[in-house]
Amino acid sequence: MSKEKTKNEAVENEVAEEVEKAEETTATEPTAEEKLTEELNASKEKYMRLYAEYDNYRKRTQSEKVAIYADATAKAVEQLLPIADSVTMALAQFDGKDVPAEFTKGIELIANQLKASFDKMGVASFGAVGDEFDPNIHNAISKIEDENLGENTVAQVYQTGYKLNDKIIRHAMVVVANCD
C-alpha cells in the first residue's frame, strides 16, 4: 500500500502542479472579452486623436483664410490710398476759390464714394490735428513748440493714416507739438 500511496501522492502532486499552471496561465492571459475591450479602447483612442487633429486642421485653415482675406483687402486699399490723397488735395485746393460748383460737387461725390467703400471694408482713417501723438500709428516728421496745443499733440497732418480693423495699412505722417 505504501507504493500505491506514494504513486497516488505523486499523481496528486502532478495534478496539483498542472492545475496551478493552468490557473497561472489563465490569470496572465486575457480572456476574449478583455482582448475585445482593449481593442475597442485602442480604436476609440485612435479615433479621438484623429478627430482632434482634424479639428485643429479645420481651425487653422479657417484662421488662415481670414488672414489671407485681411491681407488681400489691405493690399487693395493700399493701392487706392494715392487716389484718396489726390481727391482730398483737390478738395483742399477748391476750398475758398472761385471754382464752378459742379467741379466741387463732383470731387465731393468721389470723396464720399471712397469713404463709403472704405467703411464697408472696415477701413478707418486716423491722424487729425489735435489728436494725441502715438508712435505706434503716427510717423513724426518734425516737432514744433506751440502754446495753443497740448503736450505730444498732432499739430499738422501731411498724410492721413489708414487702418483695417487693428492692422495699420499706412501710418499718418504728422508734425508733433510740444514733445520731449
Contacts in CASP RR format, 6 or more apart in sequence:
PFRMAT RR
TARGET T0000
AUTHOR 0000-0000-0000
METHOD contacts of the structure
MODEL  1
MSKEKTKNEAVENEVAEEVEKAEETTATEPTAEEKLTEELNASKEKYMRL
YAEYDNYRKRTQSEKVAIYADATAKAVEQLLPIADSVTMALAQFDGKDVP
AEFTKGIELIANQLKASFDKMGVASFGAVGDEFDPNIHNAISKIEDENLG
ENTVAQVYQTGYKLNDKIIRHAMVVVANCD
30 38 0 8 1.000
70 164 0 8 1.000
70 165 0 8 1.000
70 167 0 8 1.000
73 121 0 8 1.000
73 123 0 8 1.000
73 164 0 8 1.000
74 164 0 8 1.000
74 167 0 8 1.000
74 169 0 8 1.000
77 118 0 8 1.000
77 121 0 8 1.000
77 123 0 8 1.000
77 162 0 8 1.000
77 164 0 8 1.000
77 169 0 8 1.000
78 169 0 8 1.000
78 170 0 8 1.000
80 114 0 8 1.000
81 162 0 8 1.000
81 169 0 8 1.000
81 170 0 8 1.000
83 114 0 8 1.000
84 111 0 8 1.000
84 114 0 8 1.000
84 118 0 8 1.000
84 160 0 8 1.000
85 159 0 8 1.000
85 160 0 8 1.000
87 107 0 8 1.000
87 110 0 8 1.000
87 111 0 8 1.000
87 114 0 8 1.000
88 111 0 8 1.000
88 160 0 8 1.000
90 107 0 8 1.000
91 104 0 8 1.000
91 107 0 8 1.000
91 108 0 8 1.000
91 111 0 8 1.000
94 103 0 8 1.000
94 104 0 8 1.000
94 107 0 8 1.000
118 124 0 8 1.000
118 125 0 8 1.000
118 162 0 8 1.000
121 164 0 8 1.000
122 164 0 8 1.000
122 165 0 8 1.000
123 162 0 8 1.000
123 163 0 8 1.000
123 164 0 8 1.000
123 169 0 8 1.000
124 162 0 8 1.000
124 163 0 8 1.000
125 160 0 8 1.000
125 161 0 8 1.000
125 162 0 8 1.000
126 137 0 8 1.000
126 160 0 8 1.000
126 161 0 8 1.000
126 162 0 8 1.000
126 163 0 8 1.000
126 172 0 8 1.000
127 137 0 8 1.000
127 138 0 8 1.000
127 154 0 8 1.000
127 157 0 8 1.000
127 160 0 8 1.000
127 161 0 8 1.000
127 172 0 8 1.000
127 174 0 8 1.000
128 154 0 8 1.000
128 157 0 8 1.000
129 154 0 8 1.000
129 155 0 8 1.000
129 156 0 8 1.000
129 157 0 8 1.000
130 149 0 8 1.000
130 153 0 8 1.000
130 154 0 8 1.000
130 155 0 8 1.000
131 153 0 8 1.000
131 154 0 8 1.000
132 152 0 8 1.000
132 153 0 8 1.000
132 154 0 8 1.000
133 140 0 8 1.000
133 152 0 8 1.000
133 153 0 8 1.000
133 154 0 8 1.000
133 174 0 8 1.000
133 176 0 8 1.000
133 179 0 8 1.000
136 168 0 8 1.000
137 161 0 8 1.000
137 163 0 8 1.000
137 168 0 8 1.000
137 171 0 8 1.000
137 172 0 8 1.000
138 154 0 8 1.000
138 171 0 8 1.000
138 172 0 8 1.000
138 173 0 8 1.000
138 174 0 8 1.000
138 176 0 8 1.000
139 171 0 8 1.000
139 172 0 8 1.000
139 173 0 8 1.000
139 174 0 8 1.000
140 174 0 8 1.000
140 175 0 8 1.000
140 176 0 8 1.000
140 179 0 8 1.000
141 158 0 8 1.000
141 173 0 8 1.000
141 174 0 8 1.000
141 175 0 8 1.000
142 175 0 8 1.000
142 176 0 8 1.000
143 175 0 8 1.000
143 176 0 8 1.000
143 177 0 8 1.000
143 178 0 8 1.000
143 179 0 8 1.000
144 155 0 8 1.000
144 175 0 8 1.000
144 176 0 8 1.000
144 177 0 8 1.000
144 178 0 8 1.000
145 177 0 8 1.000
145 178 0 8 1.000
146 155 0 8 1.000
146 177 0 8 1.000
146 178 0 8 1.000
149 155 0 8 1.000
149 177 0 8 1.000
149 178 0 8 1.000
150 177 0 8 1.000
150 178 0 8 1.000
151 177 0 8 1.000
151 178 0 8 1.000
151 179 0 8 1.000
152 176 0 8 1.000
152 177 0 8 1.000
152 178 0 8 1.000
152 179 0 8 1.000
152 180 0 8 1.000
153 176 0 8 1.000
153 177 0 8 1.000
153 178 0 8 1.000
154 172 0 8 1.000
154 174 0 8 1.000
154 175 0 8 1.000
154 176 0 8 1.000
154 177 0 8 1.000
155 174 0 8 1.000
155 175 0 8 1.000
155 176 0 8 1.000
155 177 0 8 1.000
156 174 0 8 1.000
156 175 0 8 1.000
157 172 0 8 1.000
157 173 0 8 1.000
157 174 0 8 1.000
157 175 0 8 1.000
158 173 0 8 1.000
158 174 0 8 1.000
158 175 0 8 1.000
159 170 0 8 1.000
159 172 0 8 1.000
159 173 0 8 1.000
160 172 0 8 1.000
161 168 0 8 1.000
161 169 0 8 1.000
161 170 0 8 1.000
161 171 0 8 1.000
161 172 0 8 1.000
161 173 0 8 1.000
162 168 0 8 1.000
162 169 0 8 1.000
162 170 0 8 1.000
163 169 0 8 1.000
END
